[in-house]
């Protein structure tokens, strides 16, 4: 941080940096909607809402996406990430307005 105040440091940091620290790097989650949509395009109907359900569909996932399907699962920003991102934006705005 150096000579910066906490407000200056926080306002000057990229949201991705702050959120990665707050969420201990857990900023991504499996995109189950994309898996479902891509499977439909390939003639399958893989509908899951958790990583456990995806694992239970391993044979169908392999048939649809190939042998290495588990190495390339699509991801998206987690719900926690999106929620905290809005909070970080609001805090930055408040810090900037208080100058």
LINJORA-V245704 format. One record per backbone hydrogen bond with DSSP energy under -0.5 kcal/mol. NH is the residue of the N-H (numbers start at 1). CO is the residue of the C=O. Records with the same first field share a line. If there is no record, write none. Layout:
NH=CO + CO
//
This chain:
4=1
9=5
10=6
11=7
12=8
13=9 + 10
18=14
19=15
20=16
21=17
22=18
23=19
24=21
25=20
26=23
27=25
29=76
31=74
32=30
35=31
36=32
37=33
38=34
39=35
40=36
41=37
42=38
43=40
44=39
47=45
48=46
54=50
55=51
56=52
57=53 + 54
58=55
61=57
62=58
63=59
64=60
65=61
66=62
69=66
71=68
72=69
76=29
78=27
82=78
83=79
84=80
85=81
86=82
87=83
88=84
89=85
90=86
91=87
92=88
93=89
94=90
95=91
96=92
97=93
98=94
99=96
//
